[in-house]
Amino acid sequence: MGDLLLTPKGWIEAFGEIVKFGATMVRDIATLRVFKFFGEAPAPGGILIISSTLVIWGLVFIIGLECGIEGAYFTYGEGTPAYSGVFARGATCASSCRWCSAT
């Protein structure tokens, strides 16, 4: 019977700690105390931006290769291998050029 009462007590203690943390955060933000640590944010932010950019460029490169290879196989089977570049160009610039986005 004692174990049944300890579980809700633990939940109430955990909820109290969460509320206390939330209240401390609201107080620190309202009093502008958090701006004292603003200088620590740009460095990790810059690392995150650069690493994300490298990942996105890598994905664009791989997707462009995949579209180009599939386009080459498709056009070779159709007997028009000179048009294989159309597939790679459409995959890499569909959102940025007016000719690809208009189709």
N, C-alpha and C positions, 0 to 999 in steps of 0.2 A: 504494500500500500504506500510505503514511503517513497518508492521509486516513481510512482505515478505523480506525486506532488513535486518531485525534483525537476522533471522535464519542463513543465510550464514555468517554473521558477527560472530555469536557464534561458528559456525563450524571452521572458520578461527582462532579464538582465541584459541579454544581447540587444533587445529592442531599445532599452534605455541607453546603451552605449552608442547605438546608431543615431538616436535622437540627439544625444549630447554632441557627437561629432558634427552632425548637420547644423546644429545651433551654433557651434563654434565657427564653422565655415561661413554661415550667413553673417555672423557678427564681424568676422575678419574682412569679408567682402564689403559690408556696409560701412565700415570705418576706414576703408581703403588701405588697410594694413598689408594686403596681399601684393600691392605694387612694389613693396620693398624687395621682392624676389623676382621682379619682372626680367632682370638681366639674365636669369638662368634659362629662360625659355627660348631665345633665338638659336642657340647652338644646337640643342636637340632637334628643334624644328628644321633647321637647315640640313642636318644629317638625314632626317626623314624625307625631306623634299628631294634631295640629291639621290638617295637610294631608291625612292619610288620612281624617279625619272629614269634611272638606269633599268629598272625592271620593266617599265612601260616601253622603252626603246627596244629592249630585248624581245618583248612580246610582239611588237610591231614587226621587227625583223623576221622572227620565226613565222608569223602569219603571212607576211609577204612572200617568204620562201615557199610556204605551203601552197599558197594560191598560184604562184608562178609555176611550180612543179606540176600541180594538177592541171593548170591551163595548158602547159606544154604537152602533157599526156593526152588531154582531150583534143587539142588542135592537131596533134600528130595523127591521132586516130581518125580524125575527120579529113585529113589531107591538107590542112592549112597551118603548118607549123609557124609561119611567119607572124601569125596573129596571137601567139602565146603571151606576148607582153601586155595585151589588153587586160588580161585577168590580174596580173600583178599590179598594174597601175590602178585599176579600179579598187583593189583592196586597200592600197596604202593612202589614197587621196580622196576617198569617197566623201569624207566630211569637210574637206578643205577647198576643193576646187569646184568651180561652177559647172564644168562639163560633166563630172561624175555625179554630183549631187542632183543634177537636173533629171537624170534618168530614173 
